[in-house]
Amino acid sequence: MTGLPPALLPPTTADPPGTRRERHRSLPRRIRRDGRPKVRARRVGGSAVPTAEGSRLTGGWLLAKELVDRLGATVLLLVLAPVMLAVAVAVWTTSPGPIVFCQRRVGRDGRTFCFFKFRTMVADADSRLPGLQDRNSSDGLLFKVPDDPRVTSVGRFLRRWSLDELPQLWNVLRGDMSLVGPRPLPVEPDEFRGPERRRLRVKPGITGLWQVSGRSQLGWQETVRLDAHYVDHWSPTLDLSILLRTPAAVLRGRGAY
């Protein structure tokens, strides 16, 4: 966050009373005046991010995002092929079971698809799930267990560095997902209620505001708020901001388990 003007710095617990409101009011109302959509700095997930007022992911912007997704996924698959091969060998040689795990998840408009990940758990992980329900540290539709005993030693390393997510580039290439968007969940479409359903208006993403804002450390309501913000205020600038923040979020490893 160094180099940002004081108005764009996130508030801290040491801020005196009223500082948060004063900083909010002092945010620049318009960042660009070149005729394109007005872009404002909004505080989301503890950081100031640029978003376009009233933007919607439709028409030409939708086509442009699709093209960027397919091109980006193709390039990343080629560049990261050696890393993915090494991960595949590590998974295959350290625990029995498939190398890549396929799970049904909910995508745009409530359609389900096969969500790919490198397997990070033991082969019979699903059968052990009922015994872990009381250890769930999340709320809402999220299910997360810190120090999950089903995760293998290699799987823990892959999760820490988000390497288990690399096969989702194939999901992007197939059109199931986007590079940036709300995280797809392993639930039924009708389990989403009210504001939760807004996330279904766009494709799910490999990275998003949830990933760069704390991941599993965030509660369900905060996750819903971040997803709604992304859907309602999508812009190329917002996508670029999230992509640029993703490497730092991976290195910090906050909420990665």
Secondary structure, DSSP 8 states (H G I E B T S, - for coil): -TTS-GGGS---TTS-TTHHHHHHHHS-S-S--SSS--EEEEEETTEEEEEETT--S-HHHHHHHHHHHHHHHHHHHHHTHHHHHHHHHHHHHHSSS-SEEEEEEE-GGG-EEEEEEE--B-TTHHHHGGGGGGG----TT----TT-TTB-HHHHHHHHTTGGGTTHHHHHHHTS-EEES----SS-GGG--GGGGGGGGS--EEE-HHHHTTGGGS-HHHHHHHHHHHHHT--HHHHHHHHHHHHHHHHHTTT--
